């Protein structure tokens, strides 16, 4: 049986070109902070990679901090911003990934006031509600550019303008953070276009190595370091850099630059094919119908367990998810789906299908056929 992987929103395979570039870099084993020749050579490779990463995001290399992945980047963005001040209010939405929600909940336990902004039925931020929540006590807003579970794209440009206008009118500073992990594969993620102070993502979802990510910190953004022990990366994230992984991240971004538009068109066609050909049972399509990333298809079924659908498809050789991978072991229903008004039964009957570079049209045709068969058996 030829297995078909359709959970690219959770993780992607390492690109062969990226793997070759990483292997080539293994010879630069010296500490990049060392003053002797091999250390200087390793540091030169590091600085070149940081420049490539910075250029991809429209940022300066010194504004890029390397981390162990999106989770660490999100924790640094949220905790680092809040703990620089003794208190204040934080605004976010309940559809955020757990690596955003959990640090925010931790801050709530420390006495910070959390304000959850309402979402419309498609998962988009209610801008009028966000405007009402903004006040002089607000220190941080954290909203992902696109949701990795339901695919909805947030109007980050409008959100950023609202925040900047508020700052000017009230002579205050509100740090705007956005996680672009779900968006980066198909959307333009230039930091100047996004207008955020802090931007986070990892390499594992763009065919790069796992265990490496970045946080873009706009110059003069107030943020506190969360680690101690060295002076690397302006002491914001001390420790010897993982040069091989950083090179892999930079290479994956270069490849992404050449493929993004082509990949986006292909995923949109796969999305349309699935929507038009899944038949025989009623379902709800989650996320915005137009303002969305088409690499993610989220569906809800009433009175059918999403876990059962996943199990039956797994037996047939197809791998999909019930929701965000980091919450797969959580018995609670998806907070993103509950936030957009889905019932408990619908949330528990949800599945997520996500497309990637290795997905072919024949894979989609076979998947639709088997998916319809499984739904008929379970209904």
Buried (B, 14 or more C-beta within 10 A) or exposed (E): EEEBBBBBBBBBEBBEBBBEBBEEBEEBEBBBBBEEEEBEBBBEBBEEBBBBBBBBBBBBBEBBBBBBBBBBBBBBBBBBBBBBEEEBBBBBBBBBBBBBBBBBEBBEEEEBBEBBBBBBEBBBBBBEBBBEBBEEBBBBBBBBBBBBBBBBBBBBEEBBEBBEEBBEEEEBBBBBBBBBBBBBBBBEBEBEBBBBBBBBBBBBBBBBBBBBBBBBBBEEBEBEBEBEEEEBBEEBBBEEBBBBBBBBBBBBBBBBEEBBEEBBEBBBEBBEBBEEBBEEEEBBBBBBEEBBBBBBBBBBBBEBBBEBBBEBBEEBBBBBBBBBBBBEEEEEBBBBBBBBEBBEBBBBBBBBBBBBBEBEEEBBEBBBEBBBBBBEEBE
